[in-house]
Amino acid sequence: MIIQLLGLFLLVGWGAAHAHTPLFDCFDNGNETLTCEGGFSDGASAEGVGVRLLDQQGKVLEQAKLDARGSATFKRPGGEFSVVFDAGAEHQITVLGDDIS
Amino acid sequence: MFPRPLAALLVTAVASLLTAPATAHFLVVHTPKTALLRGEDLPFHLIFTHAFAGGPSMAMDRPERFYFSRRPAAGEPSEEVDLLPYLQAIDWQSEDSRVPAWRATIPRNQVRSLGDYQFVVEPAPYLEAGEDIYIQQFAKVMVNVGGVPGNWSETLGLPAEIHALNKPYANWTGGVFRGVVLSDGVPVPFTQIEVEYLNHALDVDNRRFEEQGQITAPHPSLEAMVILSNAQGEFSFALPKAGWWGFAALNVGPTKQHAGKPLSQDAILWVQVTDLPP
C-alpha cells in the first residue's frame, strides 16, 4: 500500500512539474528602468524564480528573484542586453533588450 | 447545492419566460483580439445592436461603468481599473441614420502585465419604445496577455452575469463553451439564453457594420438561437464557426422596474473562437 501511494505521489509530482509552460515578458517603464514578469500556463506562482540581466557577452549585470506578483524591476543597462527567466532546465526564457519597449 | 425545491425552480423559470424579455438585442463590446502574446493598445467599440443582423443599432447613452477586473497575483483579490475616462462618443451607422455609440483605446501601460483582464460594461437602462420596457445588459469580454491565466473564472458580482466555465478567449472552432447564468450571484435554472454570431464585421473607419454578413441563416431560429440553462443554471454550446459568439441571458437580474416601466437586466458574455491552423 505504501509503495502504491509513493508511486501515485511520484506520478502526480512528475505531472505537476512538467505540465506547465513558463511565460515571461519585460516592459520599459519609461524612466530608465524595466520591469519583468513571469508566470506559468497553469497559473502556478513564479515567486522566487531567478531572473538575470546579461550583457552582450553573457556577463551577469544584475540578478533578482521574482516577487509574489511574479515581478522584478531593473535599471535598464546601456547597449545590447538580454534578460533570462530561469525556472530550471527546460524552463528558461530569454527576452532580448531590443524587444523590450 | 440548491436548497429550493424543484417545483419552486420550475415556477421561477416559467415566470421568467412569461415576462417576454426583449429579444435579439446585444450590447457588442468588441476588441479585435482577445488572446494576446504581449500587451498592446486595445481598441474597443461599444455598440447596442442586433448582432446577427448587423443592425438596426440603438442609441446608447454613456455607460454607467466601464472597467476591467484583474487579479495581480494568485491568492490576491481582483482589482478594478476604471476605463470611463477613455470613452469617446461616436456615431454608428444604423440603416439610414447614425446613432450614438462609444469607442475607447486602452493604452498598453494599463494592459501590459501577464494575465486575464475581464472587461465589463454596465450600461444605463435603454428604453425600448416598441415594447415599452427598459433593457440593461451587463456585458463582459475577457482578454488574456501572455498565456498566464488569471481571474477568468471569477464572478464579479454583477446583477446579471454569465460565469464562464471555459476561457472565453481560448476556444477552437467546434469546441464547446460552457457557462452558468447568475442573478446576483445565484444560478438561474431553466432560463432563456440567446446565442448569436457577430455576423457582420465592424467597419470601424466608417463606423458601421459591413453590409454583407458571413452567414445566411435559412430560418429565424438559426439567427437568434435560444437555449435554456439546466436545473443548475448551466449551459453549453458547441461553437461551429470562428469569430465572435454572443451569449445573452435575458431578464435574469433582480431589478424588474425602472422609471415606472418593466426592466430586463440581461447578462452578456462574448466568446472569441479561433480556427485550427491548417
Interface residues (C-beta under 8 A of the other chain):
Chain A: T21 L23 D25 F27 E37 G38 G39 F40 S41 D42 G43 A44 S45 A68 R69 G70
Chain B: R38 G39 P72 A73 A74 G75 E76 R112 S113 L114 G115 G146 G147 V148 P149 G150
